[in-house]
Every structure is written in structure tokens, then in C-alpha cells.
Amino acid sequence: MRFEGKLIENVAKIREFYRKTEISEIPDLEKRRIFVEDLKSFLRGLKVAGVDGSQISPLKDFGLPFGGVQAARLVVEHGKGKYDLKYKSGIAHESNLELERFKLEVEMLKEVMSEDVYAFYDGSFSFFFASEMSEKLRRAYLKEFEELIKLSEENETPVIAYVDRSYSRELFQNTYDSYVLRSYLSMFEFVEPIKRGNLLITYFKVNPTFPAKIEMPIWLEDRIEEVLKVILAECLISSTSGYPYILERVHKYATISEREKEEFVKAVGAKMLSYKFVSKLKGKGKI
């Protein structure tokens, strides 16, 4: 859609277009509520693992077409004070940086597949089904994903992909699912899962804002409520009471700090800086 004149001059037309795309009536979606009666008892002995990653964007200002990736995995056994933290890192060409990070995170999930654990992944597994990526890249993502799902089923280890704020349109075409379901779902309710390939996808309201998008392997179809109880328990003991504790903790460990990024750049030893980069450093008082 195009307009004559400036964008701000066409606010009324844009508002009218938005109103036409709004969903006035939500389809009759089945929904259920999850309860954890005795949180302390439920958590005792529960073993969870979380994986998250971060990256340093390609260092183009230094003439280097690669960046760095880092992933962290935290395993916690509730009620026993036991935990295990592990890191992995690497470098990759700018065209493969996101894939390398994904591979690193999946690799670390695979390592706990033989344990009696609920494995959390911070992000979505289904993004590459709908994203506009090359067929070659899609196949690379799918290979990693399918190997993880296979191991998950063989070892009966639940894998849970958690998306705090989803912009997916699995259920509705004209707007984001989470925006429609925020008023449809009450606290601790979830919609009946839908199937996408070998994934089950549901939306689960664990905080007062938007429902989280939850993805899990299809073999967990008969264990939906069990998995969602684990998610709810993790959320209730987090600092926000609305985001899984295990992901909250592992995100903190996975993040590459600004100081670490600066040290990484120094270690590369690049000499030729762009004037734009120099001006940014001056603006931050770095030089």
C-alpha cells in the first residue's frame, strides 16, 4: 500500500488499514489451565538444563569478515544445591555466524540427552521453516535440529524451546498470535497444541503480558501438561516470576560483555580502523 505525501500525513489512512486487519472475533480455541499445587515439593530433585548463546558481529571495521560466538549450558538439580556450568566458543565467517551459534547451542543440548533432565533452549526451532533463507542454509539448520529431536526421543529427554515474546503467525494470518491470545488466555492457561512438522507448538500465559510460545518434539504429545508444569515451576522461582529460572541464569552466563568484546577486538590485533569507528570510540570516551 502506498500514499501520496509524507507518512505522517497519512496516519488516518494507516489507522483505517490497521482496523481492517484487526481480528474482531477469536476462533474457538480449546484452552486449559496448569497448576503446581506444592511448588517446593514439585521442584525437589527436578533436574533442568538451559542453553543460550551470544555473538560478536563481523568485525568489518577491521577488515575481518568473521565474528565470534559463545554458548553456555547450565544444569541445575533443584533442592540439592548442585549445578554444572560449561562454555563453548568459536569464530565463523559473517555468512555463517548465526548458523555457527545455533550449532554450538544444539551441540551443548545433545550432550545432556542421556541424562534425566528437562532441556530448555532460549529461542525457536521453527523459525527456519518460515524464514527467507537459502535452501542450502535451511538444510544445514534442519540437519542440526533433526539430530537433536532424534536424540531427544531415543533418550526420552524433553527438549523445550521457549520464546518469551513471539512474533509468529501460526494461528492467525494478519497479526501476531501472541497479541491476539494475550486477552484470550488467563494466567497459567495454554491453547491446545498444533503440529508443525515434528514439533508441537502452544502458547502458554505465564506472566500478565503476552503468552510465551512453547515448542517441543511431537513425541511429547502425551506429556504436554507435565512439561508445562516444569515450565511454570521454573517461571515461578525466577526473579520476575514470569520467565524460566534456568534460562534467566544461563542467559547471564552466555552474554559476551562489552569489556570482553573490547578485549576480543584487541586480541585480533587489527590496525586499520575506519574513521566512523574511531568517532564512535571517541563518543564513548574510549580514546
SVG drawing of the C-alpha trace seen along z (x, -y; Angstrom):
<svg xmlns="http://www.w3.org/2000/svg" viewBox="-16 -15 64 59">
<polyline fill="none" stroke="black" stroke-width="0.4" points="0.0,0.0 1.3,-3.4 0.2,-7.0 0.7,-10.4 2.6,-12.7 4.6,-12.1 3.9,-9.1 2.8,-11.3 0.2,-13.0 -1.4,-9.6 -1.9,-8.5 -5.7,-8.3 -5.4,-6.0 -2.9,-3.8 -5.1,-3.6 -8.1,-2.6 -5.9,0.1 -4.9,1.4 -8.5,1.6 -9.4,3.7 -6.7,6.2 -7.7,6.5 -9.3,9.8 -12.6,8.9 -13.5,12.5 -11.1,15.1 -11.8,18.7 -13.0,21.1 -9.6,22.4 -9.5,25.1 -7.6,23.9 -6.6,25.5 -5.1,24.3 -1.9,25.6 -1.5,25.8 1.5,26.7 0.0,27.4 3.1,27.8 5.9,25.9 8.6,26.8 7.8,30.5 7.5,30.4 10.9,28.8 12.7,31.1 15.1,33.3 14.0,31.8 16.9,31.5 16.8,28.9 19.3,27.7 19.4,24.4 21.4,23.4 21.8,19.9 24.4,18.1 25.7,14.7 27.9,13.4 30.2,10.6 29.2,9.3 31.6,9.5 34.5,7.1 34.0,5.2 35.6,2.1 38.8,4.1 38.7,5.6 37.8,9.0 34.7,10.8 34.2,13.0 32.8,12.8 32.8,14.7 30.2,17.0 29.8,18.2 27.4,20.6 26.8,21.5 25.0,24.5 23.8,24.7 22.5,27.8 20.7,27.4 19.4,30.0 16.8,28.2 16.8,28.9 20.3,30.3 22.4,27.3 24.1,29.0 24.9,27.2 27.2,27.6 28.3,24.7 30.0,25.2 31.1,22.9 32.0,23.4 33.1,20.7 34.3,20.3 34.7,18.0 32.8,18.1 32.6,16.2 30.0,13.5 27.7,15.6 27.6,18.5 27.7,16.7 24.1,17.3 24.3,20.9 27.5,21.5 25.9,20.2 22.9,22.4 25.2,25.5 27.1,24.6 23.9,24.4 22.4,27.6 25.7,29.4 25.6,28.5 22.0,29.7 22.9,33.0 25.5,33.6 22.7,33.8 20.4,36.0 21.4,39.1 20.5,37.5 17.2,37.4 16.7,33.8 14.4,31.2 16.4,29.3 15.5,25.7 16.5,23.8 16.2,20.0 14.6,19.3 12.6,21.0 13.2,24.2 10.6,23.4 12.0,20.1 13.8,21.7 10.6,23.3 9.2,19.9 12.2,17.6 13.5,16.5 16.9,18.3 18.6,20.2 17.8,23.9 21.3,24.8 21.2,22.8 17.8,24.3 19.1,27.8 22.1,27.0 19.7,25.9 17.4,28.8 20.2,31.3 21.2,30.0 17.6,29.8 16.6,33.2 19.6,34.9 18.6,33.2 15.0,34.3 16.0,37.8 18.4,38.0 15.6,36.4 13.2,39.2 15.7,42.0 16.7,40.9 13.2,39.7 14.7,36.3 12.2,33.5 13.5,30.6 11.7,27.3 12.1,24.2 10.9,21.1 10.1,17.8 9.3,15.1 7.9,12.6 6.9,14.3 6.1,12.7 4.9,15.9 1.7,16.2 1.0,19.9 -2.7,19.4 -3.6,16.0 -2.6,14.6 -3.0,10.8 -1.4,10.3 0.9,12.0 -0.6,14.9 0.7,13.6 -1.0,10.3 -4.4,11.9 -4.0,14.5 -2.9,12.1 -6.6,11.2 -7.9,14.7 -5.8,16.6 -5.9,16.1 -2.9,16.7 -1.5,20.2 -3.7,21.2 -2.4,22.6 -4.1,23.3 -4.3,26.8 -1.0,27.5 -0.8,27.5 1.5,29.7 4.2,28.2 6.3,31.0 7.8,32.9 7.1,30.1 4.2,29.3 3.6,25.6 1.5,24.0 1.1,20.6 1.3,20.5 0.5,17.4 3.0,17.4 3.0,13.7 0.5,10.8 1.7,9.5 2.0,11.8 1.8,15.6 5.1,17.4 5.5,19.6 6.5,23.1 7.8,25.7 8.6,29.3 9.1,32.5 6.0,34.2 6.8,37.4 5.9,35.4 2.2,35.1 1.1,37.3 3.3,35.3 2.2,31.8 0.9,30.9 3.9,32.5 6.3,30.3 4.2,27.1 4.2,27.7 8.0,27.8 8.0,24.5 5.5,22.9 7.6,24.0 10.8,22.6 9.0,19.3 7.6,19.0 11.0,19.2 12.7,16.8 13.4,13.2 10.5,12.0 8.1,14.9 7.4,14.9 10.4,16.2 12.1,19.6 14.8,19.5 17.2,21.8 17.1,19.5 17.4,16.4 20.6,17.8 22.2,19.2 21.5,16.0 23.6,14.1 26.5,16.5 26.2,16.7 26.3,12.9 29.5,11.5 30.2,8.4 31.3,5.1 34.7,5.5 35.1,9.0 34.2,7.6 36.8,4.9 39.4,7.5 38.5,9.7 39.0,6.8 42.4,6.0 43.4,9.7 42.7,9.7 45.3,7.1 43.7,5.2 45.4,1.9 43.3,0.2 40.2,-1.4 37.5,-3.3 37.0,-6.9 33.4,-6.1 34.5,-3.5 37.1,-5.9 34.4,-8.6 32.2,-6.1 35.0,-5.3 35.6,-8.9 32.0,-9.4 32.1,-6.7 35.3,-8.2 37.3,-5.1 40.1,-7.1"/>
</svg>
